[in-house]
Amino acid sequence: MTAPLPLTPQRLFWARYWLPPMVAGGSAWLLFLMANTPLVRASGLALVIVGLTLALRRLGAFIAIVGGLTLALCPAFWAQTGGGEGTPATIVLALGVAALIALVGGMMLRRPTVAIGVAVTIFASLFWLQIGTSRSIRLTGFTTSWLMFLLIDMLLLTNPHPTDAAPPPILRFKSIEAEEERMPQFYHLWGIMLLFGLGILNDPLMVLLTPAIALALSLTRAKLSSLYGILFGLIVGLGLRGLFVDYGQAQSQRLALSAWRQGQRWLMVVNFIVAQFGWPATLLSILGLTRLSRWYPSLGTVSLIGYAAYTGFALVYDGPTKETLLLPMLIIQLVWLSYAVFTLGEWAFHNVARYGGWLRWAVFVAYALLPLAMGLTILKVI
């Protein structure tokens, strides 16, 4: 009698890969609850941390967890915690139901793609019940962090450095031929479509990521179907219309398209970033971008375009919710910062003869001091 789920090397890989995101998300969830955050809201915020940690997972478990907790404790994100009980967020409950169906269906049907399709359909149906409550910061963070995970995973798979071995797809459902190993997987293409669409339905501002997503898809050299192109175009059109109505008309008094020329606006954006991570981490993230652009130029270019789009918006918009609207920019900045830490650790390991391993861990531990300092600041210890 065989076990229903034998521990194959592939399943062991999945377990090892997904454990750190669960640890980071669970730790953040407990911190949010300790801050008197309602259960549903804390769960939604924790899902954002899981997504970012997954995006950073290729850099190692430790860096990924630290990066996730850094986002959880940065001022703009932590501002979403606390408060009294509100109306339950149907979107978070929908995610839980869809995930449960995907898990159970995948084990019972032995066809995960079918289970995920059913889960997505149910999720979309429940989401429409919640569509009246738009611009949820939890959904904005969720779609952005998980989009970054899919984009990073897809670009590292299809545009690796020449010295890299082929990284195994995170959700490979069937054996594939050798020539298909460097092609985007089903969950990349349709996951990006789903998250991008949900993000725009929640807040049309996510249409700013269109150039970055379109470039990422083109760099994979995948042959996309006409249906995919039509759906992507419809989503972008819906986002542009929403951007014009919600920001161009309803908030026209808060938009100053010529304000990007003012030095004060640039200083405000820089101060906002520094207020989240501090000067050392901000400067280090620039190093991460330069190294990422050299080692993985496709990923560096895509992330820079997405970051530049939100930077441009920050320069011309001056609304009351500006800081929370710029959450995608913070997520991209954390990707750069984490890669800089990874690069410094690898440099120390390969260039310091006797103590390279110890020095690498010293770099990683120094990175962990950032969320620790943020936590102590929240507790008003420092």
QUIRA-V365835 format. One record per residue. N is the residue number from 0. RES is the residue in three letters. SS is DSSP state (@ for helix, = for strand, . for the rest). PSI is psi in whole degrees, 0 to 359 (* if undefined). Layout:
N&RES&SS&PSI + N&RES&SS&PSI
//
This chain:
0&MET&.&120 + 1&THR&.&152 + 2&ALA&.&145 + 3&PRO&.&329 + 4&LEU&.&80 + 5&PRO&.&145 + 6&LEU&.&82 + 7&THR&.&163 + 8&PRO&@&325 + 9&GLN&@&317 + 10&ARG&@&326 + 11&LEU&@&320 + 12&PHE&@&316 + 13&TRP&@&316 + 14&ALA&@&314 + 15&ARG&@&327 + 16&TYR&@&320 + 17&TRP&@&346 + 18&LEU&@&311 + 19&PRO&@&317 + 20&PRO&@&322 + 21&MET&@&322 + 22&VAL&@&313 + 23&ALA&@&314 + 24&GLY&@&318 + 25&GLY&@&320 + 26&SER&@&315 + 27&ALA&@&321 + 28&TRP&@&317 + 29&LEU&@&320 + 30&LEU&@&319 + 31&PHE&@&319 + 32&LEU&@&323 + 33&MET&@&337 + 34&ALA&.&18 + 35&ASN&.&34 + 36&THR&.&135 + 37&PRO&.&147 + 38&LEU&@&313 + 39&VAL&@&317 + 40&ARG&@&319 + 41&ALA&@&322 + 42&SER&@&319 + 43&GLY&@&318 + 44&LEU&@&322 + 45&ALA&@&326 + 46&LEU&@&327 + 47&VAL&@&317 + 48&ILE&@&320 + 49&VAL&@&316 + 50&GLY&@&315 + 51&LEU&@&319 + 52&THR&@&322 + 53&LEU&@&319 + 54&ALA&@&328 + 55&LEU&@&359 + 56&ARG&@&328 + 57&ARG&@&342 + 58&LEU&@&357 + 59&GLY&.&153 + 60&ALA&@&316 + 61&PHE&@&311 + 62&ILE&@&320 + 63&ALA&@&314 + 64&ILE&@&316 + 65&VAL&@&318 + 66&GLY&@&318 + 67&GLY&@&315 + 68&LEU&@&331 + 69&THR&@&317 + 70&LEU&@&318 + 71&ALA&@&326 + 72&LEU&@&357 + 73&CYS&.&149 + 74&PRO&@&316 + 75&ALA&@&324 + 76&PHE&@&318 + 77&TRP&@&337 + 78&ALA&.&343 + 79&GLN&.&353 + 80&THR&.&174 + 81&GLY&.&194 + 82&GLY&.&168 + 83&GLY&.&177 + 84&GLU&.&133 + 85&GLY&.&193 + 86&THR&.&129 + 87&PRO&.&135 + 88&ALA&.&105 + 89&THR&@&329 + 90&ILE&@&323 + 91&VAL&@&318 + 92&LEU&@&322 + 93&ALA&@&320 + 94&LEU&@&318 + 95&GLY&@&316 + 96&VAL&@&316 + 97&ALA&@&318 + 98&ALA&@&319 + 99&LEU&@&317 + 100&ILE&@&319 + 101&ALA&@&319 + 102&LEU&@&308 + 103&VAL&@&317 + 104&GLY&@&322 + 105&GLY&@&324 + 106&MET&@&324 + 107&MET&@&318 + 108&LEU&@&341 + 109&ARG&.&19 + 110&ARG&.&84 + 111&PRO&@&328 + 112&THR&@&320 + 113&VAL&@&316 + 114&ALA&@&318 + 115&ILE&@&322 + 116&GLY&@&316 + 117&VAL&@&317 + 118&ALA&@&318 + 119&VAL&@&319 + 120&THR&@&314 + 121&ILE&@&319 + 122&PHE&@&315 + 123&ALA&@&321 + 124&SER&@&314 + 125&LEU&@&327 + 126&PHE&@&320 + 127&TRP&@&336 + 128&LEU&@&339 + 129&GLN&.&0 + 130&ILE&.&340 + 131&GLY&.&337 + 132&THR&.&93 + 133&SER&.&175 + 134&ARG&.&44 + 135&SER&.&124 + 136&ILE&@&330 + 137&ARG&@&317 + 138&LEU&@&323 + 139&THR&@&313 + 140&GLY&@&319 + 141&PHE&@&308 + 142&THR&@&322 + 143&THR&@&313 + 144&SER&@&319 + 145&TRP&@&331 + 146&LEU&@&317 + 147&MET&@&321 + 148&PHE&@&311 + 149&LEU&@&319 + 150&LEU&@&315 + 151&ILE&@&314 + 152&ASP&@&319 + 153&MET&@&317 + 154&LEU&@&325 + 155&LEU&@&330 + 156&LEU&@&320 + 157&THR&@&338 + 158&ASN&.&63 + 159&PRO&.&166 + 160&HIS&.&145 + 161&PRO&.&334 + 162&THR&.&356 + 163&ASP&.&142 + 164&ALA&.&158 + 165&ALA&.&114 + 166&PRO&.&137 + 167&PRO&.&136 + 168&PRO&.&143 + 169&ILE&.&329 + 170&LEU&.&55 + 171&ARG&.&119 + 172&PHE&.&344 + 173&LYS&.&161 + 174&SER&.&142 + 175&ILE&.&159 + 176&GLU&.&160 + 177&ALA&@&321 + 178&GLU&@&346 + 179&GLU&@&356 + 180&GLU&.&331 + 181&ARG&.&15 + 182&MET&.&149 + 183&PRO&.&144 + 184&GLN&.&170 + 185&PHE&@&316 + 186&TYR&@&336 + 187&HIS&@&302 + 188&LEU&@&310 + 189&TRP&@&335 + 190&GLY&@&318 + 191&ILE&@&316 + 192&MET&@&314 + 193&LEU&@&311 + 194&LEU&@&321 + 195&PHE&@&317 + 196&GLY&@&316 + 197&LEU&@&320 + 198&GLY&@&320 + 199&ILE&@&323 + 200&LEU&@&325 + 201&ASN&@&314 + 202&ASP&.&115 + 203&PRO&@&348 + 204&LEU&@&337 + 205&MET&@&348 + 206&VAL&@&343 + 207&LEU&@&338 + 208&LEU&@&359 + 209&THR&@&309 + 210&PRO&@&320 + 211&ALA&@&315 + 212&ILE&@&317 + 213&ALA&@&318 + 214&LEU&@&318 + 215&ALA&@&317 + 216&LEU&@&321 + 217&SER&@&327 + 218&LEU&@&342 + 219&THR&.&344 + 220&ARG&.&27 + 221&ALA&.&146 + 222&LYS&.&99 + 223&LEU&.&143 + 224&SER&.&163 + 225&SER&@&323 + 226&LEU&@&318 + 227&TYR&@&315 + 228&GLY&@&320 + 229&ILE&@&314 + 230&LEU&@&318 + 231&PHE&@&317 + 232&GLY&@&321 + 233&LEU&@&319 + 234&ILE&@&317 + 235&VAL&@&317 + 236&GLY&@&318 + 237&LEU&@&320 + 238&GLY&@&319 + 239&LEU&@&320 + 240&ARG&@&314 + 241&GLY&@&323 + 242&LEU&@&319 + 243&PHE&@&317 + 244&VAL&@&311 + 245&ASP&@&328 + 246&TYR&@&317 + 247&GLY&@&325 + 248&GLN&@&304 + 249&ALA&.&330 + 250&GLN&.&36 + 251&SER&@&330 + 252&GLN&@&343 + 253&ARG&@&358 + 254&LEU&=&133 + 255&ALA&.&94 + 256&LEU&.&339 + 257&SER&.&1 + 258&ALA&@&343 + 259&TRP&@&343 + 260&ARG&@&346 + 261&GLN&.&128 + 262&GLY&@&330 + 263&GLN&@&322 + 264&ARG&@&317 + 265&TRP&@&320 + 266&LEU&@&324 + 267&MET&@&318 + 268&VAL&@&315 + 269&VAL&@&316 + 270&ASN&@&326 + 271&PHE&@&315 + 272&ILE&@&315 + 273&VAL&@&325 + 274&ALA&@&336 + 275&GLN&@&316 + 276&PHE&@&347 + 277&GLY&.&161 + 278&TRP&@&313 + 279&PRO&@&314 + 280&ALA&@&324 + 281&THR&@&315 + 282&LEU&@&322 + 283&LEU&@&327 + 284&SER&@&329 + 285&ILE&@&320 + 286&LEU&@&319 + 287&GLY&@&320 + 288&LEU&@&316 + 289&THR&@&318 + 290&ARG&@&322 + 291&LEU&@&320 + 292&SER&@&332 + 293&ARG&@&319 + 294&TRP&@&321 + 295&TYR&.&77 + 296&PRO&@&326 + 297&SER&@&315 + 298&LEU&@&320 + 299&GLY&@&317 + 300&THR&@&315 + 301&VAL&@&314 + 302&SER&@&323 + 303&LEU&@&320 + 304&ILE&@&316 + 305&GLY&@&319 + 306&TYR&@&317 + 307&ALA&@&324 + 308&ALA&@&315 + 309&TYR&@&330 + 310&THR&@&317 + 311&GLY&@&319 + 312&PHE&@&318 + 313&ALA&@&331 + 314&LEU&@&334 + 315&VAL&@&351 + 316&TYR&=&138 + 317&ASP&.&64 + 318&GLY&.&170 + 319&PRO&.&336 + 320&THR&.&27 + 321&LYS&@&319 + 322&GLU&@&318 + 323&THR&@&330 + 324&LEU&@&339 + 325&LEU&.&15 + 326&LEU&@&319 + 327&PRO&@&326 + 328&MET&@&322 + 329&LEU&@&323 + 330&ILE&@&317 + 331&ILE&@&319 + 332&GLN&@&322 + 333&LEU&@&328 + 334&VAL&@&314 + 335&TRP&@&315 + 336&LEU&@&316 + 337&SER&@&323 + 338&TYR&@&325 + 339&ALA&@&317 + 340&VAL&@&316 + 341&PHE&@&317 + 342&THR&@&316 + 343&LEU&@&320 + 344&GLY&@&317 + 345&GLU&@&322 + 346&TRP&@&315 + 347&ALA&@&320 + 348&PHE&@&322 + 349&HIS&@&348 + 350&ASN&@&349 + 351&VAL&.&115 + 352&ALA&.&302 + 353&ARG&.&320 + 354&TYR&.&27 + 355&GLY&@&316 + 356&GLY&@&317 + 357&TRP&@&320 + 358&LEU&@&323 + 359&ARG&@&316 + 360&TRP&@&331 + 361&ALA&@&321 + 362&VAL&@&316 + 363&PHE&@&318 + 364&VAL&@&323 + 365&ALA&@&323 + 366&TYR&@&322 + 367&ALA&@&341 + 368&LEU&@&338 + 369&LEU&@&304 + 370&PRO&@&330 + 371&LEU&@&315 + 372&ALA&@&322 + 373&MET&@&318 + 374&GLY&@&319 + 375&LEU&@&327 + 376&THR&@&320 + 377&ILE&@&320 + 378&LEU&.&358 + 379&LYS&.&33 + 380&VAL&.&324 + 381&ILE&.&*
//
